[in-house]
Amino acid sequence: MDANRERIAANERRTTARLGLGAGKGYGRRSSLMLGQSSGSTTSTSTSTSSSSGVEAIDAKAMFSKVWPWVLVAFAGAFGLGVLLMHALKNHSKTVVWGVMYAKVAMLATLTVLSAIQMAGTMTILLAVFTALSVLILYLWRGELNLVASLIAVSTQSLKDNPHLVSVTVVLQLMTLVYAVPLVYLSIDASQHGHAVVNQYATARATGACTGYYAQAVDCCTWKLDSWVGAYYFLVCFAAIWAFSVALEFRMYVIGGVVSQWYFAPAGTTDFKGTTKTSVSNALGPSFGTICYGGFVITIIEMLKRAAEKWRRENRDNILVCCLVMCLDCIYALIEYISRFAMIQASMTGEAFCDAARTVSDLLSRNFLLAYGSYVFPQSILGFTVLVLSAFFGYNAYLLASFGYDIADDTVSANTYSIVIGVLCFVVSYIVLNFFIMILLNVIDAVFVCYAVDKDRSAVNHPELHQVFDEVTAKQRAREEEERAAMGEPLESGKTTKYASM
């Protein structure tokens, strides 16, 4: 403890020299860390304090017995809500898209007004700027929004013709969960391998308790893990991320294979029985190595992104580090972007991952790669839709639970239980609805690649899809010509090769 006191005092002197007098008085970052360490040792004190203030402890078993039926109902209700959302997107896509955009603008405007009433100047200005930007985007991209609505409506037809895509994806998610359970158990078991040591923040001991450098209560001892546990945790994290990435790539492969069979089927085909089974067989058979390698690439990218983010946090004052991390993030995003379409290409042709990445890059560069910028809207629109629906679902669950407990009058913690139920229903519905949306977004990506193949071959397999994509391509070309004309560089004939196949 004496050594701890001297070490902390020396660190404080160095911190004071760098940051000023305030750090030496216990208001710096180190003191806040030590206060956080002391939270575990003051549990009994806080419990007695909360009891004396009238806050009643919650019985976990009683809460679980009251909450779990609501969670099951939330799963069923969210699944039904997801089916209704798919139906609405199929038959009323423009109404849904424009309704979401108008709701987003209205929500931002309402928050701006409420912030102005509360006299929050800075927040009001920020919200007003975001509201103005949303209105500007709504005006400038109104044509693209109509095209996106048409794209979503057409893409949902593939899900309607291949309903087993949803069931296969559900089974895949459950298998991933089954794989993750042993990893969690083994990680918890590994945390038990170690020994007790003196707490690095404890500096004095009196009357059976320990205090820190600033006289705050701290634990006298802490648990020090064995040396191999850190490496084991790294291995578990790597295995978990790789497994989840493989599951995502597997889903993308299956969806790409099914959509390509649906897209290139002979005209008039209505029976697509067996397409999902064929795609799953290919994924588990000859292309399983491709899927695992694609998952490995995504895993490495994720770990590099986390390392770069940690590096940036540790060097906040270094502008060079921040710029370098931003450049790396762009590179990582580009690799993830190409990897997503490479897996779709592999599902269509059976190519290896690297060969598929090279092929699809050439394919998209020959056929309006820049035009895909218009399709950033589906993800943002559908994501906001899921958020609003989940919040609505959770709030209604809270109201229903509060009303039910008020009638039954069987618990003194009705409000707490109702809040927990509302939050859980929001989380469950968000996960389930996001599951539907991710499938739809993968289908849109697959349809996009199929359309690119059509354009490359000067073929037309789905005229309704070509009408939608051709409008986007024409708008993109017109915008590029306007930009060149504004810069005094009219579009030359040699620069139109990218559109030659259109």
Secondary structure, 3 states (H helix, E strand, C coil): CHHHHHHHHHHHHHHHHHHCHHHHHHHCHHHHHHHHHCCHHHHHHHHHHHHHCCCCCCCHHHHHHHHHHHHHHHHHHHHHHHHHHHHHHHHCHHHHHHHHHHHHHHHHHHHHHHHHHCCCHHHHHHHHHHHHHHHHHHHHCHHHHHHHHHHHHHHHHHHHHCCHHHHHHHHHHHHHHHHHHHHHHHHHHHCCCEEEEECCCCCEEECCEEECCCCCEECCEEEEECHHHHHHHHHHHHHHHHHHHHHHHHHHHHHHHHHHHHHCCCCCCCCCCCHHHHHHHHHHCCCHHHHHHHHHHHHHHHHHHHHHHHHHHHCCCCHHHHHHHHHHHHHHHHHHHHHHHHHHHHHHHCCCHHHHHHHHHHHHHHCCCHHHHHHHHHHHHHHHHHHHHHHHHHHHHHHHHHHHHHHHCCCCCHHHHHHHHHHHHHHHHHHHHHHHHHHHHHHHHHHHHHHHHHHHHCCCCCHHHHHHHHHHHHHHHHHHHHHHHHCCCCCCHHHCHHHCCC
